[in-house]
Structures are given as structure tokens and as C-alpha cells.
Amino acid sequence: MSVRRHRPLRALRPLPLTVGRRQQGLAPIAPPAPAVPPADDPAAVRHGVVDSAVYERGCRVASPGTLVQTYRSLREHEQGLAWIGLYRPDTSELASLAAEFGLHELAVEDAIQAHQRPKLERYGETLFVVLRAATYDDAAEQVGFGELHVFLGQDFVVTVRHSQSPDLSGVRRRLERDPELLARGTEAVLYAILDAVVDGYAPVVAGLENDIDEIESEVFRGDPEVSRRIYELSQEVVEFQRAGSPLAAILAGLTAGFDKYGVDLELQRYLRDVADHVTHVNERIEGARQALRDILTVNATLVAQRQNEEMRALTVASYAQNEEVKKISAWAAILFAPTLVGTIYGMNFRQMPELGWAWGYPFALVLMGVVCGTLWAVFRRRGWL
């Protein structure tokens, strides 16, 4: 895309903000911003303008400290390109940028509210891209996301971050070390940002795949906590997939506009390379999600098998216990018969007919033997003995 200055920008709907004064050749109206420390300052995180620079032919020619100074410097360099990096800017700063560069009100509203899904929108000659960078905390097994909004015009790039990631300072240094690439225009900045975001996905995928390998080992070891770990990791993979999958559509939209907007051929190759990386990442994410589904199924099967084995063991133990109870009950019943007879004749009553009978004692013994033998035969036939 060739760089042409003072070209009117068309908005789809009128902005509720001040009409872009830069397009009218007038000085912009913007609230003064406080001086910003250098971008490499290791001090606490700054809000607002983190780094602002004007480039010409791929080289930094100015490092303004405020938005107003950036506008002025950009007007002074006819072939210049401004890259303004913001971190959690306030409404007044975005209103100033919208008035200066003719940013669409819907895009500005998205940048203020954040919490957007990755997408690509074109408003006239301005591109609005939402990206989600990812990092992985291996100890907690959690994927962290950082939201990035990019406004892209013919001679300006505005990046709005709402979290620490992605760190665009490395992207800026990379481009500044390669003036030839940066001289290709704002699309080169967008390519470098996309490339950095996609490259940041690789360690996340590797971390997820490593944890999946650990989970597989735990499943076959019978770890009782593995089901919860599978579920929680599956949720992280789903969230990661929501961040990475839309990138394919974003790159397809950029590719579709190559010819219409005259994108440099070398940049086309770079963007296609990023698209290939996105496809590879998405395939690995889908593979990880499918692997977790399979692991969850296998784990459920193994848990069911262990439960069945435990039930079988309990059944065998219960059966053996029942057999012992039957034997004890059978012998108790057999021994009860002589005990009953002996107890009756052991009572000290004077008037008992059998006490004076000569065959009374043998009869009692035979009676006890017959009853015990009969009970033994019955229980033996029923398998209790």
C-alpha cells in the first residue's frame, strides 16, 4: 500500500467525536498528555502512551512523548509512518486518536470496552483487528490471554493493549532492526504483530501437549484425581481454541484484499507463512482437544472396570460369607435339638412321666440322635453342609 498524506478517510457512520481535523489540514484538538518515560524503562507499568514513534523509509525519525507531538511530527514527514503504542488508554486519548485519524466509532467503542473475540473489520481505508495473545502457566495448567486491538491506516498504526501480553516492544525492536521490512508500510507492522502472536501460541500448545502426556500416564496408574485434571485442562484447551481459531478467518480476509489494496508481494508471502503457522497451531489444538476427549473416555472405561472388579470382589466375599453363615446356622440348628431335649429333662419337676420309666434315658438319647441326624441330612441335601 503506497503512503499518501492528507488523503480523506471515509467513515461508514458519522463519529460522535470531533470531525477529523487532520484531514482538513487543521491542527488537531487533543488534550495534552503527560510526558512518558522511555519504552525500555523497567519502572512500573505505565498507562496511556507507552511508546510512540514516527518512521520514514523504515528508520525512526522521531520519538514524540505525547499524542499531539506525534501528530505534529507525522505532518512534518510527508512519507512518515506513525506507530503509537497504548496500554489501557483512557477515553480522552482514544477520542483524540479517533478525531485525528478518522477512526470509526464502533471500533473505538470496542477498544474501550475490550473483551472482544478475535476479528477483522474494515472501516473505509482503516483496518481494525482484534487479537488474543496467549501464555501458559505450566504449574497451574492455565492459559492466560492478553487482548490487543490494532488500528491500521495508510500512514499510522495504533496498538491498544489491555494486559501485559503481548509485549510489543520486541516486535518494534525487530522491525527497527530491519528497516527494509518496516519501509514496506503499515502492513509490515501488522504482519510482525500477527507473527509474534502466532509464535507465542507454540509454547502454549507444547505445554498443553506435555500435560496431556502426563495425564495419560496418570490415567493408567489409576490416579483418583485425574478426572478433575482432564476436565480442567479441557476447559483451557477450549478457551485457547476460541482465541486461535478466528485467526484463520482474519488471515483469509487479509489475503482476499491483497490485490485490491496492492499489498507488497513480499508481505503477501510473509502473511501466507503466518497463515500456515496458524493452520498448524489450530490442527495441534484440535488434536489436543480430541486427545483429551479420548483420554476422558478411556478413563471412564477404566473407572468402570475398576468398579466392576470391586463389585465382583464384594460379591465373592459376600457369597463366601453367606456360605459360612449357612454352615453356622445349620450346625446351630442341629445342636439345638439335643439342647432342647436335655433342657426339658433337666428341669426339677417331680411329676414327669418319663422319670420313672426304665427306658426313658435311652429313649431321650435315641430321640436326640434321630433329630440331629435328620437335620444333618436335610442341610446336607440343600448344600448347607
VENDAFEN-V493848 format. One record per residue. RES is the residue in one small letter. SS is DSSP state (2 for helix, 1 for strand, 0 for the rest). Layout:
BEGIN
res = {RES,RES}
ss = {SS,SS}
END
This chain:
BEGIN
res = {m,s,v,r,r,h,r,p,l,r,a,l,r,p,l,p,l,t,v,g,r,r,q,q,g,l,a,p,i,a,p,p,a,p,a,v,p,p,a,d,d,p,a,a,v,r,h,g,v,v,d,s,a,v,y,e,r,g,c,r,v,a,s,p,g,t,l,v,q,t,y,r,s,l,r,e,h,e,q,g,l,a,w,i,g,l,y,r,p,d,t,s,e,l,a,s,l,a,a,e,f,g,l,h,e,l,a,v,e,d,a,i,q,a,h,q,r,p,k,l,e,r,y,g,e,t,l,f,v,v,l,r,a,a,t,y,d,d,a,a,e,q,v,g,f,g,e,l,h,v,f,l,g,q,d,f,v,v,t,v,r,h,s,q,s,p,d,l,s,g,v,r,r,r,l,e,r,d,p,e,l,l,a,r,g,t,e,a,v,l,y,a,i,l,d,a,v,v,d,g,y,a,p,v,v,a,g,l,e,n,d,i,d,e,i,e,s,e,v,f,r,g,d,p,e,v,s,r,r,i,y,e,l,s,q,e,v,v,e,f,q,r,a,g,s,p,l,a,a,i,l,a,g,l,t,a,g,f,d,k,y,g,v,d,l,e,l,q,r,y,l,r,d,v,a,d,h,v,t,h,v,n,e,r,i,e,g,a,r,q,a,l,r,d,i,l,t,v,n,a,t,l,v,a,q,r,q,n,e,e,m,r,a,l,t,v,a,s,y,a,q,n,e,e,v,k,k,i,s,a,w,a,a,i,l,f,a,p,t,l,v,g,t,i,y,g,m,n,f,r,q,m,p,e,l,g,w,a,w,g,y,p,f,a,l,v,l,m,g,v,v,c,g,t,l,w,a,v,f,r,r,r,g,w,l}
ss = {0,0,0,0,0,0,0,0,0,0,0,0,0,0,0,0,0,0,0,0,0,2,2,2,0,0,0,0,0,0,0,0,0,0,0,0,0,0,0,0,0,0,0,0,0,0,0,1,1,1,1,1,1,1,1,1,0,0,1,1,1,1,0,0,0,0,2,2,2,2,2,2,2,2,2,2,0,0,0,1,1,1,1,1,1,1,1,0,0,0,2,2,2,2,2,2,2,2,2,2,2,0,0,0,2,2,2,2,2,2,2,2,2,0,0,0,0,0,1,1,1,1,1,0,0,1,1,1,1,1,1,1,1,1,1,1,1,0,0,0,0,1,1,1,1,1,1,1,1,1,1,1,0,0,0,1,1,1,1,1,1,0,0,0,0,0,0,0,2,2,2,2,2,2,2,2,0,0,2,2,2,2,0,0,0,2,2,2,2,2,2,2,2,2,2,2,2,2,2,2,2,2,2,2,2,2,2,2,2,2,2,2,2,2,2,2,2,2,2,2,2,0,0,0,0,2,2,2,2,2,2,2,2,2,2,2,2,2,2,2,2,2,2,2,2,2,2,2,2,2,2,2,2,2,2,2,0,0,0,0,0,0,0,0,2,2,2,2,2,2,2,2,2,2,2,2,2,2,2,2,2,2,2,2,2,2,2,2,2,2,2,2,2,2,2,2,2,2,2,2,2,2,2,2,2,2,2,2,2,2,2,2,2,2,2,2,2,2,2,2,2,2,2,2,2,2,2,2,2,2,2,2,2,2,2,2,2,2,2,2,2,2,2,2,2,0,0,0,0,0,0,0,2,2,2,2,0,0,0,2,2,2,2,2,2,2,2,2,2,2,2,2,2,2,2,2,2,2,2,2,2,0,0,0,0}
END
